[in-house]
Amino acid sequence: MPAQTNGKVISNKRIKSIYYLLGIDCPSIAERIRPGQFVMLKVSDDTSPLLRRPFSVYKSYPLGHPEKRKRGHLFILYKEVGKGTRKMTALKKGQSVNLIGPLGNGFTLPPLPYSGNSVLIGGGMGIVSLYPLVEALGEGPCSVFIGGKTKHDILCVEDFETFDSNILVATEDGSMGYQGTVIDLFLSQRKRFRTNEKYHLYACGPAAMLRTLAGTIKAKNVISQASLEARMGCGFGACWGCVVKTNYPKMPYQRVCKDGPVFRLEDIIWE
């Protein structure tokens, strides 16, 4: 069950361009959060902005982690895009922050240990929610596709390199890696995945990216899951402000925060 709790800022630094990494000491959430889940963070002590902001947790370290100095810590990788995130950049070490979490349903992992192929596709900030999967999936072969508009929008490459992953990068302006979208890059590499072997595909990014990806996934050997990005009012399903249309007959409109944010890619009706 999610809980509202206070955490303490342990670090808050700019990592590149307009991207920042916020570290919080918050054992009650770090102990329980799973890949694909998120937290709602109160970014200011005043009423502007009034609503909390949803953030995927980039890294978390449970109380039993081998490195004592990391135990109970979680990290949020965020982009300065508006008033709320601008205020976040001013958070100082030792400052108290209020969070609600863990929230949402995360990714469904294959039976572990898993030795089959895994494909991770992240567009922009979407790559953040996919990073915890690499640790959770173990030592099976994994291909990671990372996309952004420019080289300044390519995130997390160094951290993915610490695992035995095949990392491929695409930028729309060609300033780094393949020139084109991350879906263009994925399609250019699909022959590498044998058609008679099942593989798990995990994706997160803008709706347009996921819509395009959904149109390319036709093979029956692909088990696909996507984490949706959405504006959220509460984060736990009360306001119905983040619905998405699905092909579920009993309840076609699903709440991204409560019923997701992870859905089977083929279950989303793209409008």
N, C-alpha and C positions, 0 to 999 in steps of 0.2 A: 504494500500500500504506500502511496506517496505521502510525504510529510512536509510540513512547513518548518524550516529550521534556519538558524543563523550559521554562517560560515565566516571565516576570517581570511582576508586577502593575504596571500603569501608572495605574490609577484604580479606585475602587470606591465608588460613591455611590448613595444612595437617590434614586430619581427620582419616586416617589409611593407613598403608603401603605406596603405591604409589598413593593414591587418595587424591585429594585436593578439597576444596570448595572456589570458587571465588565469592565474593559479589561485585556488581557494582551498583552505583547510576545512573540510566538511565530511567527517568520517561516516555519518549516518547515510549520506547519499553515495559517497565513493564506495562504500562496502556493498551496496545493493544494485547499482546501476548496471545495465546490460547493453551490448551493442545495439544501437538504433534508438535507444531511449533518450529523453531530453529533460531539461530542467526549465522552470520559469524563474527568471531572475528579476528582482526589484532593483532597478538600475539607479534609483535616486531616493533620497530620504524625503523629498518634497512631492508635490502632486503633479509635477511636470517632468517627465511624462507620468501619467497616472497608472497606466497598465504595465504589467510585467512584460518582459521579452522572453521568447522561447529560444533556447540554445542547445544544440547537440553537445554532448560531452565528448571532447576530443580524447582525453586520457583520464583514467581513474586508477587509483591504487588502493586496493582493499587493506584492511588492518593486518592481514596475514602476509602482505607483500615482503619478499626477502630484504628489500632495502628499507630499513627503519625510517629514514628521513623522508620517504615518500608516502608512508602509510597514512591513509585517510585524506589524501590530496586528490583533487580533480582539476582539470584544465579545460577552459573554454577558449576556442579560437574564434575570434569575431572580426567583423569588418565594420569600420566606421562609416555609416551610411546616413545617419540622421541624429536627431536630438538625443535619443536614448543611448545609442552606442557612443556618441560624442561625450556624454557624461561618464560613460564607463571608462573612457581613456584616462580620466582623472582619478580613478580609484587608487588609493595608496596602500602600501604594505601595512598590515595591522588593522585596517579598516574592516568593520563588520558589514556583511551583505546578507540579505535574506533570500532564500531559495525555496522552491517547492519542487519535489522530485523524489524518486525517479518517476517520470511520466511517460505514458504511451506504451504501445507494444513494439518491441524491438524486432530485429531480424530473427527468423527461424533458421537455426543452424542445421546442417546435415548431421547424421549420426557421427559422433567423434570417437576415435580419431578418424579424420576424413582424408583419403588419399586421392580423391578425384580432382578434377579441374575446377577452379573458382575464378570468376571474372568479376572485377570491381570496376565500375564506371562512375566517376565523379566529375560533375561540372561545376566550376567555381567553388563556392563554399560547400557544395554537396560532398566533396571529398572528406570533409571533417567527420561526418557521421559514419564513414566507411572504415576509417583507420582502426577502430577497436575490433573490427572483424578479422583483421590479419592476425592479431594475437589469438583470437578465439578459434580461428580455423585450424591452427596448428601448422604442420609442416607440409601439407599437400601443395601441389603446384598452383600458383596464383598469378594472374595477370592483372595489373592495375593500370587503368586508363585514366589519366588526369587531364582535364581541359580547362582553358580559360581564354579570355579575350586577348591578353598579352602575357608576356613572360612575368610581369608583375603580379598576375593573378594565379600563377601556378603555385600551389601550396603543398606542403607535407612530403615533398619528394625525399628529403633527407631521412625522415623518419621511416618511410616505407622501405628505404634502402637497407635498413638494419635487419629486415627480414629477407627470406629467400624468395623475392618477388620479381617478376618481369614487369618493369615500369615503362609505360609509354606515355608520351606527353604530346598534347596538341594545343596550338594557339591559333586563334582566328586570324591574327595578323602575321603569322609565320615567324615571330620573334624568338620562338623556342620550339624545338621539335617539329612535328608534322604541322603543315599549314592547313587549317580547316577546323571544324568542330570536333569534339571528342567522339561524337557518334560517327563522323566521317572516318576518323582514325580506327575506331572499332570495326567498322564495316570493311576497311582495307585489310584487316588482319583476321577476318573470320575463318579463312581457309585453314588457319593454324589449329582450329578446334575441330577434331574429327567428328563427322556427322553421326557416327554410330556410337558415340560415347557421351553419356550425360554430363552436363556441367551446370554448376550453380552460378547464376548471374545476380549481382547485387548492384543497385544503382541509386544515385541521389543527385538531384540538381534541379534546375528550373523546369517548369511544367512543359515548356516547348521542347526541351531536350528529351524528357521522358516520353512525351507524345511521339516524337520521331523514333525513339528507341522501340516503343511498343509496336510501331508499324513494321519493324524489321524482324521481330521475334516471331517466327512462324514454326520453327522446328520443334518437334515434340520432345527432343532430348534436352531442351533448355528449361531449367527451373528458375524462374525469375522473380525477384522481389525488388520493390522500389520504395524508397523513403521519400514522402512528399513534403515539400516546403509549403507553408501556409501562414497567413496572418492569424494570430490567435488572441482571443480576448481573455480566456481564463486558463486554458491548458488542461482542463480535466473534464470537458464535455458538457458543462452546464449551460453555456451560452449559445451553442450551435452556430458559432460564427465562422467555422472553418470546414464546412461540409464539402464533400466531393461525391460525384455521382459514380455509382458502381453497378455491376450487373447482379448484385445480390437481390433475389426476388422479394424477400420479406422486408428488407430495409435498404432500398437502393441508395439513399443518401447516408453516407458514413461520415463520422467526425474524424478529421485528421488527427486531432490531439488524443482522443479517447480510443477510437477504433483502430487508428494507425499509430504513428505516422507511416508504418510499413504495411504495404499491401502487395498482393500478387499483381504483377504488372498487367496481366491479361484481364484482371477484374475491374480495372478503371475504365470508365467511359469518358473519353476525351472529347470535350465540347469547345 
